[in-house]
Amino acid sequence: MRTNDAQMLVLSALADGPLHGYAVNTAIERMTGERLGRGSLSSALTRLRGKGLIEYLEGEGRRRPMRLTFAGRDVLKGEIEALAHVMGRIFETVVPDKIAYQDRLATTDLAHSYKQAIVDALAIQPGHVVLDLGCGPGTDLGALAHAAAPAGLVLGIDSDPQMARQALTRVAGLPHADVLMADVHALPLPPCSADRVRTDRVLQHVANVPGVLAEARRALRPGGRLVMAEPDWDSLAVDHPDLDIARAYTRHITDRIVRNAVVGRQLPRLAEQAGFAVTSVVPVTSVFREVRAADQVLGLQRNTERAVAAGYLTRQQADGWLDHLVRNPFFAAVTLYVVTAETPVPT
């Protein structure tokens, strides 16, 4: 900030009307999760009064109320406008194009880590038929096709016309890859026609997870392998002094934003119920230390605004939350699970 943090917190606390000293600190605690120390609060009040930004009203002792002056309101307004400008440069305010988002995510270090774990678990051999359920824009089809060459086939399946068209464009020059526009709940494939099936962050969005797993089980040959990578959004942890605010943000993501938000933890049970034998569960935790990079994956401001609209956060809590994320060292983490399951071989 261009002025002392404690002073700006006091000005913000007084924005809605006069308060005495104890009430000012209570308002600051609601905004930030922490109270100012007695010395910090006293010093901030003295400096603000000396600058003519606050004034005392009639009253006795420490219960004497104070309010913003016109100059104080101007300073606070300027700080809010400056903060909005900073946030506008840091946070994405518009939902990104879905293809661009998928491509951008695929280039991150966190994606490289878990995607390599998927490839290792699939153990694709030359000649294998591989299904990529919910292939999106075909970001990974080329690498899968290379592993199945020269006699194998990789088939990307997606129900979104835009995604399917983009994926088809990307595999146009690959003789061992193709794309079908189809619903993963009803695969247009005969039974026992695939050796490997992959899902990558798809089951968190589908209408019926057991139904998709049943279709994967039907499509796989005996001894075939299914590898799934899905997040557990309830594990999303964002550092903030007020745990209630951080938990409310995560709870909103889990309750309202992602359809099957905790499917990552459910995969072993659901796979076994679908007739698979689960052979491996590997947790991959993504850690974010830079707020801009985290926002490109998590949509921090957009989802904060949605949390306010849904009643999970107050406007004041949301503003304090975003302010803290911008101005302090950032940390967030979320865990994704790579689960490997196999179809039984008749004895």
Disulfide bonds with the S-S distance in Angstrom:
none
